[in-house]
Amino acid sequence: MSEENARKEEVHELPDAVVSTRRHQISIVWFVPLVALLIGGWLVYKTLSEKGPIITIAFKSAEGLEAGKTKIKYKDVELGQVTEIRLTPDLSRVLVTAELVKEAKEFLSANTRFWVVRARVAAGQISGLGTLFSGAYIGLDPGKPGLPGSQFVGMEIPPVVTTDLPGRHYRLHASRLGSLDIGAPVYFRQIKVGQVVGYKLEEDGEAVSVKIFINDPVDKQVHKNTRFWNASGLDFAVDAGGIRVNTESLVTILIGGIAFDTPANLEPGGPAEDGDNFKLYESRERIFDKTYTEKSRWLLYFEGSVRGLTVGSPVEFRGIPVGQVLDINMEYDAAKKVFLIPVLIEIEQERIKVIGEMNETDRKEQNDYLVAQGMRAQLKTGSLITGQLYVDLDFHPNAEPAQIVWEGRYPQMPTVPTSMEEITTSLTHLLKKLEKLPIEQIGNDLRDTVQGAKRLVNSAELQEAIAALNQTLTQVQQFTATLSKVITPALRSTVANLNTTLQHTQKLAQNFDRTVVPELNTTLKEAQSTLNTIKGSVSKDSPLYYELMRVFKELSGAARSIRVMADYLERNPDALIYGKGKRR
């Protein structure tokens, strides 16, 4: 009890609480969370205001990329970092999310390009070797200003030319790409001044479009009439001067290239604008060819072999190129049971200068007339070494009559066989005719003829005739000698007189003066008279000629009589004793 009483006494001794009626101020303790809130808000604002744009880039593969590590760079300056890598719902691509610095927002547009920079070997160049140590990164090219964007499609191949490089782009058109590739060099007078930045197949599928870039200031050398040609590989030329080899550089041999220049025979024209279109020629020699726009296509049917004829082979008229071969096929005519080879050619009509005006109807009538006159297409050999063929257009007057077939997609021009086929056909016909000849019978007849001739030559009658002929010739020779003895003195006298006259004329010519002229004329007249006398003596109407002919006839009769008598005495030698009559 005493303890309880003691506690009560202690409680009663405590003072009573005093309640103050005045207002108290906020404690300074509350300022701490307020300041923290303000600082936090400022930090949030600063973070948000300094935060750069977040973009998404689609790639085919995430090779070399790593979230939180791979950087985005422009001119080796870090502008951002990859934060996330994921696949698209259809698993066709990889979506790379990256956060860029605030300043990058100014040049992000729909024209901005992204690509992965890694070690590459292409077009004879090695790039990205630094990534072997630091790892791959994403390259950025701002591109031309445009609409803002946050979603992009990355390039699988790095761009050859970036936007900040001064120069101009041009587009070239060719029938085929050849060995050109992205990064292939462009040369001007064997100096590298640009490169190929892209290529694609044109919409119609008939040609290839090649985009090139030429650096400043050489781009000012490109004019409206500038010619571009494919400088890939080596150009061989064989002519009277020997073998020539031409190439732009060793690089063009390995990876190809393009060269350009303005031919001296053309006016440069105005300067070319960025994006202008040009034709890409196959070689430097072709840039001097004239450009023709008016062309016509013809169909040729050949029955023989066309080995050596290829697409692009020339079509010539009397040695002048007028077109080329576009296509070669093979057909089978079931009705005639023969194989045919249709060859499609293209003729550049502007190569033939037409004097006067001619419309399409006139041109058609003219072609019909030319074919009626013998115009035909024929395959000929262009090179004996390579066996290359070409189509030759020329007139063949002996060709069988034919007409142009205008029905169908292309008009059909008549053809003639090759020269070798004509020779082969002629030989075949000749052999067939020889097979029909009775060769064995002809041989037997010829053998009999030879044997008969042999018997005749070796016969005694022929030997006797030859001996008689020899005797006759001997007698004629003796008569001629006698005649010569008779005629020669008179002839010699005439010649001597003529010689004397000529000598006298020569003396007169040496002493020629006015007084000698009459005498010279007289002498010449005498010489002329002498020559006329000689001519009259030996002419057919002269007595001397008549007497000579009579003598020759008598000699001929005497020779025959002698031959007859000799034959008779040879058969009847006793006639010298008994005479020609009967024996007694």
C-alpha positions, 0 to 999 in steps of 0.5 A: 500500500505504501508503494501505491501511495507513493506513486500517487503522490508522484503523479500529483506532483507533475505540472499540468500541460499548458495549451498555447493559443498562438500559431506555429511556423512550418519547420525547416525540416520540410524544406529538405524533401521539397528541395530534393523534389525540385532537384529531381524535377530539374534533373528529369527535365535536363535528362529529357531535354538533352536526350536525343532521338530514338530510331529503329533501323532494319537490317537483314542480319545483326552480324557484328552488332551488340546492344549496349556496345555498338556505336553509331558514327559519322566521320568517326564521331560517335553520335549514338549507341545501339540499345536493343536488337530484336527480330521482326514478327515475320523473322525476315529482318533484324530491328536495331533500336538506337539512341542518338545524341540531341544534335543528331535530330537536326539532320535525320530525314527520310534521306538519311542512310545507315550501314554496318561498317566492317572489314570488306574487300570489294572493287580492289579496295580494302575498307574497315580494317579498324573494325578488326580491333574495335568491332563493327559500328553503324555508319551514318550519312545525313543525305539531302534535307527532307521529311523527318523520320525515325524508322530506316532501312539499313544498306547492306553495302556501304555507299561509295560516295557520301553526301558531303563529297563534291561532284556530280552523278550521271547515269549511263545506259548499256545493253549489258553490265559486263565486269563493272561493279560498285566501286569500279573506277571512272577514268579521264585521260587515264586519271581516276576521277570517280567511280561506279556507285550503283547499277540496276536493270531498267524497267523494260529489261532491255538495258542496264542503268549504271550510276556513276559519280565524278569528283569536282572539278573534273565533273566540269569536263563532262559535256552534252556530247561527251562519250563514255565507254567500258574500259574493262580488260584489254583492247587488242587491235591488229592492222598493217602497223602490227598488234596494238594493246590498250588499257586504262590501268591494271585495275581495269584489267582486274575489276573493270572500269569506265572512261570518258572523253569528248571526241575531237570531231564533235562539238563539246556542247553545253555542260552536263547537268547532275543526273544527265543520261549518257550511252555507255559504249562497248569500247573506245573505237565505238564512240566514233560511231554515229548514233542512228535512231531509225532502224528496221528489223528483218527475218532471214531463213538459212538452211545451211550451217551458221557456225561462226555467226553470233549475236552482234555479228555485222550486217554489211552491204558491199563492205559497209556496215549497215546493221547487226544480228539480233537473234539466232534460232532454229525451227522445223517445218513439219510440212516440208520436213526440213530444218530452218534457221531464222536469223533476226537482223537490224538495219540502221536505215540512216546509214544509207543516204537517200537522195530525195524524199521517201515515205514508208510506202515508197520505201516498201516499194523500193525494197520490193524492186531491189529484191526483184533485181537480185538483192539477197542476204548471204552468209560470208566468212569475215575471218579465216582464222576465227571462222567468224561469219557475217551477213552480206547484202548484195545483188545476185542476178543469177538467183532464183526469182523471189519476193519479200514476205511482208506478212508476220511480225518481221518482213522476210528477205530472201537468202542465197546459200553461201559460196561454199555451199554453192560449190558443194552443191555443184560438185554433188551434181557433177558427181551424180552426173559422172555416176550416170556415165558408162565409165567402164564402156568409155574406158574399153572404147578408149583402150580399143582406140589406143590399140588401133592407133598403136597398130596403125603407127607400127604398120608397114603401110605407114612406114612406107608412106612416111618414107615416100613423104621424106623423098617428096620433101627432099625433092621439094627442098632441091627444087627450092634451092634451084629456084633460089639460085634463079631468083636470088641474083635478081633479088640481090640486084634489087636490094643493092639498088635499094641500098644504093638509093638509101645511101644516096638519100643519106648523103643528100640529107647530110648536104641538105639545103634549099637546092637539094630539095628537088633532087631529094624528092626525085630520089624518094620518088625513085625509091618509092617506084622501086618498092612498088615494083618489088611489091608488084613482083611478089603480089598475087596478081603479078606474073612472077607469082603466077609462074611460081604457083605453076612451077609448084603445081608441076613439082607437086605433080612430079612428086606424085608421079615419082612416088607412084613410080617408086611404089610400083618399082618397090612392088615390081622391081623386075619392071626395070628389066622387062618394063611395065608390061607383062613378063615374057 
